[in-house]
Each structure stands twice: as structure tokens, then as C-alpha cells.
Amino acid sequence: MTERRQSVQAILSQPVFCGGANRPFGSLTADDARRHADDLRAAVGWGPTARVAPVAQAWRELSLAMDAAAAATVAGLAAEVLSDLAPRLWVTLPG
């Protein structure tokens, strides 16, 4: 298995708390991503909570990417999209 494939598998299997439960990132739907974006956006305020805004935006971008690719789940997205979005979603650590 190549390093890139292992990396994508690690991203897809990463547990994400969404909809009241921990689920593998790869199993999330576009609707799940939209709800998560809305939940995060509702938490944005001033001070430290303002840092949540870019993460909420990234979750919205994920839902749009899934819609554009007609992907039923995150696992249906291209590796390049996953590699770009995962750190911005905090599914994997940035940097």
C-alpha cells in the first residue's frame, strides 16, 4: 500500500463527533457536514470562539465539494480534496 493511500485511509477512518456520536469521517454525508457546519457556526462568537469560524466554513466547503462530486459519503471524494480539507476541518491536525 502506498504512503498516500495509507494517508487517505487514515483520514477516512478518523473518528469525528457528529450528530451526537463518534463516526468514521469517511461515513459522513453532505447533510451531516452541513449540520456540523451549522452547529459550529452557532458556537462562533467573539474572543476565542471566533477561531471556530474558519472550521465551520471548511465544513460547509466539504458539503459543497460532496454535492459537486455527487459523493454519497466523504469516502467518495478524491484524495486531493480530502488531503486539502482534512486539516482545515480539524479531522487531522494542521501542519
Beta strands, then each sheet from edge to edge (+ up, - down):
strand 1: 15-18
strand 2: 21-24
sheet 1: 1+ 2-
end
